[in-house]
Amino acid sequence: MVSSTLNLRDDVFFETLIFPAIYWVPISALGKTRYTKQDIKIKFSNIDPEEISNMICNPYELIQYIQINCFTENLQEHEYKIVDNNEWEIHKNGYKALKDNNGSCASLASIFYNILSKYYSNIGNLCVMSNSGGGHVINYIYTNGYYYFIDLYAQLGCYAPFIPVETGEKRDFVKTSYITGGCLKTSSIDSFIKYFDKYTKLKKKEFLYYTYNMPVCPPASITVENDYLSLLLPYNHNIKIMNKNTLSKIKVRFVEFKDESD
Protein backbone atom coordinates (compact mmCIF):
# COMPACT_ATOMS: atom_id res chain seq x y z
CA MET A 1 0.00 0.00 0.00
CA VAL A 2 2.87 2.35 -0.79
CA SER A 3 0.44 4.51 -2.77
CA SER A 4 -2.01 4.93 0.10
CA THR A 5 -2.23 8.29 1.88
CA LEU A 6 -3.36 9.53 5.28
CA ASN A 7 -6.89 8.34 4.54
CA LEU A 8 -7.00 7.01 0.97
CA ARG A 9 -6.44 3.37 0.07
CA ASP A 10 -5.32 2.49 -3.43
CA ASP A 11 -6.33 -1.18 -3.33
CA VAL A 12 -10.00 -1.08 -2.27
CA PHE A 13 -13.41 -0.84 -3.89
CA PHE A 14 -16.75 -0.39 -2.16
CA GLU A 15 -20.10 1.36 -2.51
CA THR A 16 -21.51 2.09 0.92
CA LEU A 17 -24.99 3.60 1.22
CA ILE A 18 -24.83 6.40 3.79
CA PHE A 19 -28.03 8.29 2.88
CA PRO A 20 -30.84 7.69 0.36
CA ALA A 21 -29.23 7.79 -3.11
CA ILE A 22 -25.81 8.74 -1.64
CA TYR A 23 -22.95 6.25 -1.74
CA TRP A 24 -19.51 6.55 -0.20
CA VAL A 25 -16.96 5.21 -2.69
CA PRO A 26 -13.14 5.30 -2.74
CA ILE A 27 -11.44 8.16 -4.55
CA SER A 28 -9.76 5.56 -6.76
CA ALA A 29 -13.17 4.83 -8.33
CA LEU A 30 -12.32 7.80 -10.57
CA GLY A 31 -8.89 6.49 -11.48
CA LYS A 32 -5.95 4.65 -9.97
CA THR A 33 -2.76 6.42 -9.05
CA ARG A 34 0.46 5.91 -10.99
CA TYR A 35 2.64 7.17 -8.14
CA THR A 36 4.01 6.02 -4.81
CA LYS A 37 4.65 8.44 -1.97
CA GLN A 38 8.32 8.50 -2.90
CA ASP A 39 7.46 9.24 -6.54
CA ILE A 40 5.52 12.33 -5.46
CA LYS A 41 8.39 13.56 -3.30
CA ILE A 42 10.98 13.13 -6.05
CA LYS A 43 9.18 13.78 -9.34
CA PHE A 44 7.16 16.76 -8.12
CA SER A 45 9.99 18.55 -6.35
CA ASN A 46 10.63 22.16 -7.39
CA ILE A 47 8.48 22.20 -10.50
CA ASP A 48 6.11 24.89 -11.77
CA PRO A 49 2.33 24.62 -11.26
CA GLU A 50 1.82 24.31 -15.01
CA GLU A 51 4.09 21.26 -15.04
CA ILE A 52 2.20 19.75 -12.12
CA SER A 53 -1.02 19.99 -14.11
CA ASN A 54 0.55 17.82 -16.81
CA MET A 55 1.63 15.15 -14.32
CA ILE A 56 -1.65 14.61 -12.45
CA CYS A 57 -4.60 12.99 -14.21
CA ASN A 58 -7.12 11.98 -11.52
CA PRO A 59 -8.37 13.03 -8.05
CA TYR A 60 -6.35 10.37 -6.25
CA GLU A 61 -3.06 11.70 -7.61
CA LEU A 62 -4.09 15.26 -6.79
CA ILE A 63 -4.89 14.37 -3.18
CA GLN A 64 -1.59 12.50 -2.92
CA TYR A 65 0.19 15.65 -4.04
CA ILE A 66 -1.51 18.11 -1.68
CA GLN A 67 -1.12 15.79 1.31
CA ILE A 68 2.50 14.78 0.69
CA ASN A 69 3.45 18.35 -0.24
CA CYS A 70 1.82 19.59 3.01
CA PHE A 71 -0.51 22.07 1.31
CA THR A 72 -1.94 24.28 4.08
CA GLU A 73 -5.17 26.15 4.52
CA ASN A 74 -5.20 29.93 4.20
CA LEU A 75 -8.59 31.43 4.94
CA GLN A 76 -7.30 34.93 4.23
CA GLU A 77 -6.07 34.24 0.70
CA HIS A 78 -8.79 36.33 -0.95
CA GLU A 79 -8.69 40.06 -1.53
CA TYR A 80 -11.39 42.72 -1.53
CA LYS A 81 -12.07 45.21 -4.29
CA ILE A 82 -14.60 48.02 -4.52
CA VAL A 83 -16.46 47.87 -7.83
CA ASP A 84 -19.47 50.14 -8.45
CA ASN A 85 -19.61 50.98 -4.73
CA ASN A 86 -19.86 47.31 -3.73
CA GLU A 87 -17.15 45.37 -1.91
CA TRP A 88 -16.33 42.18 -3.79
CA GLU A 89 -14.52 39.14 -2.43
CA ILE A 90 -12.08 37.78 -5.02
CA HIS A 91 -10.22 34.48 -4.65
CA LYS A 92 -6.90 33.53 -6.17
CA ASN A 93 -6.77 31.02 -8.98
CA GLY A 94 -5.61 27.45 -8.72
CA TYR A 95 -2.16 27.94 -10.21
CA LYS A 96 -1.41 30.76 -7.76
CA ALA A 97 -2.57 28.53 -4.90
CA LEU A 98 -0.31 25.72 -6.10
CA LYS A 99 2.65 28.09 -6.27
CA ASP A 100 1.93 29.43 -2.77
CA ASN A 101 1.18 25.91 -1.48
CA ASN A 102 -1.76 27.26 0.50
CA GLY A 103 -5.32 28.35 -0.06
CA SER A 104 -8.98 28.24 0.90
CA CYS A 105 -11.72 25.86 -0.20
CA ALA A 106 -12.35 28.16 -3.19
CA SER A 107 -8.77 28.10 -4.44
CA LEU A 108 -8.53 24.35 -3.82
CA ALA A 109 -11.64 23.90 -5.94
CA SER A 110 -9.87 25.95 -8.60
CA ILE A 111 -6.84 23.65 -8.41
CA PHE A 112 -9.14 20.66 -8.88
CA TYR A 113 -10.84 22.25 -11.89
CA ASN A 114 -7.64 23.61 -13.46
CA ILE A 115 -5.82 20.30 -13.34
CA LEU A 116 -8.55 17.73 -13.93
CA SER A 117 -10.86 19.42 -16.45
CA LYS A 118 -8.56 18.25 -19.25
CA TYR A 119 -9.18 14.62 -18.24
CA TYR A 120 -12.90 14.71 -17.37
CA SER A 121 -15.36 16.24 -19.83
CA ASN A 122 -17.98 17.20 -17.23
CA ILE A 123 -16.48 18.77 -14.12
CA GLY A 124 -17.91 21.53 -11.97
CA ASN A 125 -18.10 23.31 -8.64
CA LEU A 126 -20.85 23.49 -6.03
CA CYS A 127 -20.87 26.50 -3.71
CA VAL A 128 -22.82 26.41 -0.45
CA MET A 129 -23.55 29.78 1.16
CA SER A 130 -25.33 30.28 4.49
CA ASN A 131 -27.43 33.24 5.57
CA SER A 132 -24.67 34.09 8.09
CA GLY A 133 -22.32 34.83 5.18
CA GLY A 134 -20.12 31.75 5.43
CA GLY A 135 -19.50 29.66 2.36
CA HIS A 136 -17.86 26.50 1.11
CA VAL A 137 -16.93 25.16 -2.33
CA ILE A 138 -16.52 21.54 -3.39
CA ASN A 139 -16.05 19.88 -6.76
CA TYR A 140 -17.96 17.28 -8.68
CA ILE A 141 -17.23 15.07 -11.65
CA TYR A 142 -20.09 13.72 -13.75
CA THR A 143 -19.27 10.49 -15.55
CA ASN A 144 -21.14 7.35 -16.63
CA GLY A 145 -24.44 8.72 -15.34
CA TYR A 146 -23.28 9.63 -11.82
CA TYR A 147 -21.99 12.65 -9.94
CA TYR A 148 -18.93 12.19 -7.73
CA PHE A 149 -18.56 14.94 -5.12
CA ILE A 150 -15.08 15.56 -3.71
CA ASP A 151 -14.19 18.14 -1.07
CA LEU A 152 -10.49 18.77 -1.68
CA TYR A 153 -10.33 21.13 1.31
CA ALA A 154 -11.37 18.31 3.66
CA GLN A 155 -8.48 16.23 2.29
CA LEU A 156 -5.81 18.56 3.67
CA GLY A 157 -3.47 16.88 6.10
CA CYS A 158 -4.66 18.98 9.03
CA TYR A 159 -8.13 17.44 8.71
CA ALA A 160 -6.99 13.80 8.56
CA PRO A 161 -8.26 13.05 12.11
CA PHE A 162 -11.74 14.27 11.15
CA ILE A 163 -12.38 12.41 7.88
CA PRO A 164 -12.82 8.67 7.28
CA VAL A 165 -10.13 6.24 6.26
CA GLU A 166 -11.37 4.37 3.20
CA THR A 167 -12.51 1.17 4.90
CA GLY A 168 -15.95 1.09 3.29
CA GLU A 169 -17.57 0.57 6.69
CA LYS A 170 -20.53 2.87 7.27
CA ARG A 171 -19.71 3.23 10.96
CA ASP A 172 -16.31 4.66 10.05
CA PHE A 173 -17.91 7.30 7.85
CA VAL A 174 -20.71 8.44 10.18
CA LYS A 175 -18.46 8.86 13.22
CA THR A 176 -16.26 11.45 11.50
CA SER A 177 -16.72 15.20 11.68
CA TYR A 178 -16.92 16.11 7.98
CA ILE A 179 -19.97 15.00 6.01
CA THR A 180 -17.97 15.67 2.83
CA GLY A 181 -14.86 13.85 4.02
CA GLY A 182 -15.15 11.07 1.44
CA CYS A 183 -15.98 10.70 -2.24
CA LEU A 184 -19.78 10.72 -2.54
CA LYS A 185 -21.51 9.16 -5.55
CA THR A 186 -25.08 10.03 -6.50
CA SER A 187 -27.35 10.33 -9.52
CA SER A 188 -28.15 14.05 -9.16
CA ILE A 189 -26.96 17.28 -7.61
CA ASP A 190 -30.35 17.60 -5.90
CA SER A 191 -29.72 14.33 -4.06
CA PHE A 192 -26.47 15.69 -2.70
CA ILE A 193 -28.20 18.90 -1.59
CA LYS A 194 -30.80 16.85 0.34
CA TYR A 195 -27.96 14.98 2.04
CA PHE A 196 -26.14 18.18 2.96
CA ASP A 197 -29.34 19.81 4.23
CA LYS A 198 -30.16 16.81 6.41
CA TYR A 199 -26.87 16.90 8.28
CA THR A 200 -26.69 20.66 8.69
CA LYS A 201 -30.17 21.20 10.14
CA LEU A 202 -28.81 21.45 13.66
CA LYS A 203 -26.93 24.59 12.62
CA LYS A 204 -30.31 26.29 12.15
CA LYS A 205 -29.13 28.13 9.08
CA GLU A 206 -30.48 28.57 5.60
CA PHE A 207 -28.26 27.51 2.72
CA LEU A 208 -28.01 28.68 -0.85
CA TYR A 209 -26.58 26.23 -3.38
CA TYR A 210 -25.22 27.23 -6.74
CA THR A 211 -23.01 25.62 -9.35
CA TYR A 212 -20.47 27.16 -11.65
CA ASN A 213 -18.34 25.64 -14.39
CA MET A 214 -15.30 27.86 -14.38
CA PRO A 215 -11.66 27.51 -13.27
CA VAL A 216 -11.89 30.30 -10.66
CA CYS A 217 -14.48 30.90 -7.95
CA PRO A 218 -16.72 33.78 -9.11
CA PRO A 219 -16.37 37.04 -7.18
CA ALA A 220 -19.15 37.77 -4.71
CA SER A 221 -20.39 40.79 -2.80
CA ILE A 222 -21.75 39.70 0.59
CA THR A 223 -23.81 41.75 3.02
CA VAL A 224 -25.28 40.30 6.23
CA GLU A 225 -27.74 42.19 8.40
CA ASN A 226 -29.98 40.78 11.13
CA ASP A 227 -29.37 37.19 9.99
CA TYR A 228 -30.32 38.01 6.39
CA LEU A 229 -27.88 37.65 3.52
CA SER A 230 -27.81 39.84 0.44
CA LEU A 231 -25.57 38.33 -2.23
CA LEU A 232 -24.44 39.91 -5.48
CA LEU A 233 -23.04 37.60 -8.16
CA PRO A 234 -21.72 38.39 -11.64
CA TYR A 235 -24.17 37.34 -14.34
CA ASN A 236 -21.49 36.36 -16.85
CA HIS A 237 -19.87 33.55 -14.83
CA ASN A 238 -22.03 30.55 -15.78
CA ILE A 239 -23.70 30.37 -12.34
CA LYS A 240 -26.82 28.25 -11.76
CA ILE A 241 -28.88 28.69 -8.57
CA MET A 242 -30.12 25.29 -7.42
CA ASN A 243 -32.67 26.21 -4.73
CA LYS A 244 -33.76 29.82 -5.18
CA ASN A 245 -37.47 29.10 -4.54
CA THR A 246 -36.81 27.70 -1.05
CA LEU A 247 -34.99 30.74 0.34
CA SER A 248 -36.41 33.22 2.84
CA LYS A 249 -33.27 34.66 4.46
CA ILE A 250 -31.06 34.88 1.39
CA LYS A 251 -31.55 37.27 -1.50
CA VAL A 252 -29.50 36.80 -4.66
CA ARG A 253 -29.08 39.35 -7.40
CA PHE A 254 -27.03 39.11 -10.58
CA VAL A 255 -25.20 42.24 -11.70
CA GLU A 256 -22.54 43.20 -14.19
CA PHE A 257 -19.05 42.90 -12.74
CA LYS A 258 -16.18 44.82 -14.30
CA ASP A 259 -12.86 44.80 -12.53
CA GLU A 260 -11.08 47.80 -14.02
CA SER A 261 -7.81 46.86 -12.31
CA ASP A 262 -7.37 43.73 -14.44
C-alpha positions in Angstrom: 0.0 0.0 0.0 2.9 2.4 -0.8 0.4 4.5 -2.8 -2.0 4.9 0.1 -2.2 8.3 1.9 -3.4 9.5 5.3 -6.9 8.3 4.5 -7.0 7.0 1.0 -6.4 3.4 0.1 -5.3 2.5 -3.4 -6.3 -1.2 -3.3 -10.0 -1.1 -2.3 -13.4 -0.8 -3.9 -16.7 -0.4 -2.2 -20.1 1.4 -2.5 -21.5 2.1 0.9 -25.0 3.6 1.2 -24.8 6.4 3.8 -28.0 8.3 2.9 -30.8 7.7 0.4 -29.2 7.8 -3.1 -25.8 8.7 -1.6 -22.9 6.3 -1.7 -19.5 6.6 -0.2 -17.0 5.2 -2.7 -13.1 5.3 -2.7 -11.4 8.2 -4.6 -9.8 5.6 -6.8 -13.2 4.8 -8.3 -12.3 7.8 -10.6 -8.9 6.5 -11.5 -6.0 4.6 -10.0 -2.8 6.4 -9.0 0.5 5.9 -11.0 2.6 7.2 -8.1 4.0 6.0 -4.8 4.6 8.4 -2.0 8.3 8.5 -2.9 7.5 9.2 -6.5 5.5 12.3 -5.5 8.4 13.6 -3.3 11.0 13.1 -6.0 9.2 13.8 -9.3 7.2 16.8 -8.1 10.0 18.5 -6.3 10.6 22.2 -7.4 8.5 22.2 -10.5 6.1 24.9 -11.8 2.3 24.6 -11.3 1.8 24.3 -15.0 4.1 21.3 -15.0 2.2 19.7 -12.1 -1.0 20.0 -14.1 0.6 17.8 -16.8 1.6 15.1 -14.3 -1.6 14.6 -12.5 -4.6 13.0 -14.2 -7.1 12.0 -11.5 -8.4 13.0 -8.1 -6.3 10.4 -6.2 -3.1 11.7 -7.6 -4.1 15.3 -6.8 -4.9 14.4 -3.2 -1.6 12.5 -2.9 0.2 15.6 -4.0 -1.5 18.1 -1.7 -1.1 15.8 1.3 2.5 14.8 0.7 3.4 18.3 -0.2 1.8 19.6 3.0 -0.5 22.1 1.3 -1.9 24.3 4.1 -5.2 26.2 4.5 -5.2 29.9 4.2 -8.6 31.4 4.9 -7.3 34.9 4.2 -6.1 34.2 0.7 -8.8 36.3 -0.9 -8.7 40.1 -1.5 -11.4 42.7 -1.5 -12.1 45.2 -4.3 -14.6 48.0 -4.5 -16.5 47.9 -7.8 -19.5 50.1 -8.5 -19.6 51.0 -4.7 -19.9 47.3 -3.7 -17.2 45.4 -1.9 -16.3 42.2 -3.8 -14.5 39.1 -2.4 -12.1 37.8 -5.0 -10.2 34.5 -4.7 -6.9 33.5 -6.2 -6.8 31.0 -9.0 -5.6 27.4 -8.7 -2.2 27.9 -10.2 -1.4 30.8 -7.8 -2.6 28.5 -4.9 -0.3 25.7 -6.1 2.6 28.1 -6.3 1.9 29.4 -2.8 1.2 25.9 -1.5 -1.8 27.3 0.5 -5.3 28.4 -0.1 -9.0 28.2 0.9 -11.7 25.9 -0.2 -12.3 28.2 -3.2 -8.8 28.1 -4.4 -8.5 24.3 -3.8 -11.6 23.9 -5.9 -9.9 26.0 -8.6 -6.8 23.7 -8.4 -9.1 20.7 -8.9 -10.8 22.2 -11.9 -7.6 23.6 -13.5 -5.8 20.3 -13.3 -8.5 17.7 -13.9 -10.9 19.4 -16.4 -8.6 18.2 -19.2 -9.2 14.6 -18.2 -12.9 14.7 -17.4 -15.4 16.2 -19.8 -18.0 17.2 -17.2 -16.5 18.8 -14.1 -17.9 21.5 -12.0 -18.1 23.3 -8.6 -20.9 23.5 -6.0 -20.9 26.5 -3.7 -22.8 26.4 -0.5 -23.6 29.8 1.2 -25.3 30.3 4.5 -27.4 33.2 5.6 -24.7 34.1 8.1 -22.3 34.8 5.2 -20.1 31.8 5.4 -19.5 29.7 2.4 -17.9 26.5 1.1 -16.9 25.2 -2.3 -16.5 21.5 -3.4 -16.0 19.9 -6.8 -18.0 17.3 -8.7 -17.2 15.1 -11.7 -20.1 13.7 -13.7 -19.3 10.5 -15.6 -21.1 7.4 -16.6 -24.4 8.7 -15.3 -23.3 9.6 -11.8 -22.0 12.6 -9.9 -18.9 12.2 -7.7 -18.6 14.9 -5.1 -15.1 15.6 -3.7 -14.2 18.1 -1.1 -10.5 18.8 -1.7 -10.3 21.1 1.3 -11.4 18.3 3.7 -8.5 16.2 2.3 -5.8 18.6 3.7 -3.5 16.9 6.1 -4.7 19.0 9.0 -8.1 17.4 8.7 -7.0 13.8 8.6 -8.3 13.1 12.1 -11.7 14.3 11.1 -12.4 12.4 7.9 -12.8 8.7 7.3 -10.1 6.2 6.3 -11.4 4.4 3.2 -12.5 1.2 4.9 -16.0 1.1 3.3 -17.6 0.6 6.7 -20.5 2.9 7.3 -19.7 3.2 11.0 -16.3 4.7 10.0 -17.9 7.3 7.9 -20.7 8.4 10.2 -18.5 8.9 13.2 -16.3 11.4 11.5 -16.7 15.2 11.7 -16.9 16.1 8.0 -20.0 15.0 6.0 -18.0 15.7 2.8 -14.9 13.9 4.0 -15.2 11.1 1.4 -16.0 10.7 -2.2 -19.8 10.7 -2.5 -21.5 9.2 -5.5 -25.1 10.0 -6.5 -27.3 10.3 -9.5 -28.1 14.0 -9.2 -27.0 17.3 -7.6 -30.4 17.6 -5.9 -29.7 14.3 -4.1 -26.5 15.7 -2.7 -28.2 18.9 -1.6 -30.8 16.9 0.3 -28.0 15.0 2.0 -26.1 18.2 3.0 -29.3 19.8 4.2 -30.2 16.8 6.4 -26.9 16.9 8.3 -26.7 20.7 8.7 -30.2 21.2 10.1 -28.8 21.5 13.7 -26.9 24.6 12.6 -30.3 26.3 12.2 -29.1 28.1 9.1 -30.5 28.6 5.6 -28.3 27.5 2.7 -28.0 28.7 -0.8 -26.6 26.2 -3.4 -25.2 27.2 -6.7 -23.0 25.6 -9.3 -20.5 27.2 -11.7 -18.3 25.6 -14.4 -15.3 27.9 -14.4 -11.7 27.5 -13.3 -11.9 30.3 -10.7 -14.5 30.9 -8.0 -16.7 33.8 -9.1 -16.4 37.0 -7.2 -19.2 37.8 -4.7 -20.4 40.8 -2.8 -21.8 39.7 0.6 -23.8 41.8 3.0 -25.3 40.3 6.2 -27.7 42.2 8.4 -30.0 40.8 11.1 -29.4 37.2 10.0 -30.3 38.0 6.4 -27.9 37.6 3.5 -27.8 39.8 0.4 -25.6 38.3 -2.2 -24.4 39.9 -5.5 -23.0 37.6 -8.2 -21.7 38.4 -11.6 -24.2 37.3 -14.3 -21.5 36.4 -16.9 -19.9 33.6 -14.8 -22.0 30.5 -15.8 -23.7 30.4 -12.3 -26.8 28.3 -11.8 -28.9 28.7 -8.6 -30.1 25.3 -7.4 -32.7 26.2 -4.7 -33.8 29.8 -5.2 -37.5 29.1 -4.5 -36.8 27.7 -1.0 -35.0 30.7 0.3 -36.4 33.2 2.8 -33.3 34.7 4.5 -31.1 34.9 1.4 -31.5 37.3 -1.5 -29.5 36.8 -4.7 -29.1 39.4 -7.4 -27.0 39.1 -10.6 -25.2 42.2 -11.7 -22.5 43.2 -14.2 -19.1 42.9 -12.7 -16.2 44.8 -14.3 -12.9 44.8 -12.5 -11.1 47.8 -14.0 -7.8 46.9 -12.3 -7.4 43.7 -14.4 
